[in-house]
Amino acid sequence: MHSLEAELNHARDLSVDEIADAIESIGFECTRCGDCCTSHGDDEHTATVFPDEVRTLEDAPINAAVASGKADLVPPVSDREWRDIAQPMPYGLTEGDDGLEGETFEWALQTDGCGDCAFYSETDGLGACTVHDDRPLICRTYPFSVGLDGTSQPMGEAVDSVSLSGREGDDGEAGTVHAHECEGLGRDISRADAEELAATLKERAVYELEEAIGVRDAYEPVTPSAGEVVVHDSEGAKRIDGTPLESE
């Protein structure tokens, strides 16, 4: 493992054409099955959302045409707050007498009572995102990810991988495009769609590494009170409502 700065430079040098080649070789077409937006058993949906993305979603219009029964789940923009969009990433938290407590890093998209993404809606077996045009990068690129130190990997093991042959990093590897479990894998994808997805996948890899560096540089250990959750992101320590911990 080497520095996040080195990996960031590596990500910036990734070839969109090579990533598109990898995506084409694997194949993908979204079937709107909803598996990437919903809970699985006891595992709630956990999709990483970064501070800038939360603020984008605070102002994002809800597509009422696909909102179905969830039209009232996310408040209108005029009443929408940080916690309507994001919740603490659960990893690292423990269950105390007053609920979850402790320190965690970054945010996950808010979920409904069933553990599904709060922005997910389903009609007649077809899933839809009610903020599709403003959805986070991890949602835009699923089921793919780029394997570099410091980048996020969706839950579950990769079911297919293609190594990139471009500029190698300090560890002698150029990077890997991973495909995660999805029924849409293996389907034909046009070159134009593969290139668009590849460009977004590179953008996500760069963004995630920039965020990881920001989290590292802003991190200062705290001791949460009983029943308190502190979230560390690239902007510093925050309460669950998104306000800075230092503000009283």
N, C-alpha and C positions, 0 to 999 in steps of 0.2 A: 504494500500500500504506500502511496506517495501523497504529496501535498494536494489539497483541494485546489490550490491555485494552478498546479500543473494539470490537473484533470479539467479545470475550466478552460485552459488554453487548448487542451486536447479536444474538448467538446466544440469549441469554436472552430476548430479545423476539420470537423467531421464533414464528409462529402454527402450532400443531399442526394446526389445521383447514386452513390453506393448504398445509402440507406433505402432509397427507392427500389434499387435492384433486389435488396434483401426482402423487402415487403412484397414485391412482385413474385419472388420465388416461393414465398410462403402462401401468399394469396389471402384476401380478406374481403368480405362484404358484410355490413351490419344487417342482421336479420331482425333487429328490434325485439330480441328475446327478453331483454331487461336484466339478464343475469349480472351484468357489471354494475347495475344500479341498485340492486336489492340485497337483502340479508340472506345468509345461508345457514340454516340451523340456528345455533346460538350466536353466530358471528354477525354482528351488525355491519352494515356497509361502512367502510372506512376509506374515503378517497381524500388524499391530501389536497388542501386548499391553502394558498399563501395569502399574506395580508393584502396585497394589491388586488388579488382575485376576489377576496371577500368584499372589498370596497366596490369592485365592479358589480358584484351580485347584489349589493345593497341597492343599487340604482337600476338593476336589470328589469325590464318589463316581463311580466308573466304572460306566456302565450296561452290565452284562455281557450283557444281552439283545441288544445291537447291537454289542458289541465284536468279535465274530467272531475272526479270527486275530490281532487286535491286543490281546487281553486282557492280555498280559504286557508290552506295549511301554511303558506308563506304570506305574511301580511303585504299589503300594497306598499309601494316605495315610500309613501309619506309616513308610514308607521313602522317600516322595517328597521331592525336593529342587528348588530353584529351577531348576537346569539341566534337569530333566525337563520343565519347563513352557516355559521361555523360552531363547532364544539371542540373541546380539547381532544387531541389524539389520545386514545386510552392507554397507550403503551407507557409503562412506568408508573401508572397510578395504582393505588391500592384502595380496597374497600374499608372505610373506617365506620365509626358509629353513626356519622352524619352523612355517609355516602362516599363517593370517590374523593380522594385527596392526594396531594403530593405534587411533584413537578413533572411536566411532560414537555415535549418539543413539537412545535407546529400544531396545525389545526386540521380537523377533518370536516367534510361537509356535514351539515346537520341532518339528522335522520328523523323519521316519523315514529309512531308507536310500534310499528312492526319491524323497525330497524332498517327500513329502506331509505334511500336518499330522499330528502324532503322535496326535491325538485322533480322526482320521478312520478310519472303518471302512466296508467295502462288502460287501454280501451280495447275490448274484444281480442285480448291476447297480444296486442302490439304495444310495446313500451315507447315512451316518448319523454324527452327532457323539456320541461316547461320553460327553461332558460337556455335553450340549445345554442343560440348565437353567442351567448356570454359564458358558456360553461368553462370550467378550468381546463388547463392544458392536459392534466392527467386523464380527463374524460375525453378530450379531443383525440387523444392518441391511443386509447385502449383498443385492442389488447396488446399493443406493442410497447416496448421500453428499450432504452439503450443502456447496456451494461457498462457503466463507468463507476469508479469509487465516488460516492457522494450523491449519486442519482437514486431516485426512489424506484422501487420495484413493486408493482401491484401484488396483492396477496396471492399466494399460490405459486407453485413452481412453474418455470417456463416449460412449455410443451414442445417448443421448437426454437432453434437459435441459428443465426447465420453470422459468421465472423466477417468483420469488415477488413478490407485489405489495404486501407489507406495509411496515413502517417501513424506510426506506432508511438505509443506513449512510453513513459519511463519503464514500465513493466514488460515491454516488448510486445504488447498487444495493441491492436488498432481499435478495439472495441467490438461489441457484439450487439446485434439486434435480437431481442428476445420476443417471442410470442407467447402470451399467457392464455389460459383456457378460455375458449370462446367458440360457440358453434358456427360463427361466421368465418373461421379460419379455413384455408384451403379452397376458397371460392375465387373466381376470377376477379381481378381488379385492373382497371385501366391504368395506363402509364401516367396520365394526368392526375388521377386520384392518388396513385402511389407517390408521386412527387410532392403533391400537396401535403399528404400525411407525413412524408419524410421530412419536409421543411418544418412542420409543426413539432415533430419528434426531436429534431435538432434544437429548436427553440426551447422545448421543454427541458432538454438535458442541460443547456446553458443556464436557464432560469433556476433550475433546481440546485445547481452548483453555486450560483451566485447567492441563493438563499442559504445554503449550507454554510458558506463562508460568513454570511451576515449573522447567522445564529451563533456560530462559533465566536465571532468577534464581540457580539453583544452580550454573551452569556455571563451572568454573575450568579453564583449559587445563592439560593434563598432557603429559608426554612418556613414552609407553609404552616399556617395554623391548622388545628384539627378541623376537618371538613372543608379545607380550602384547597383549590387547585390553582397552580401557577403554570402558565403556558409561556415557554420561551420561543420566540420567533426571531426573525432577522431585525426586528425593531426593538427588541428587548423583552423584559418580563411583563406579562399581561394577566389581568383577571379574566374570568370566563366570559365577561361581557365585552372584551376587547380593549378595555381601558388600561393604560399603563399602571403597573403595580406601584410605581413611585408616587403617583398622584393621589392625594388624600382629599 
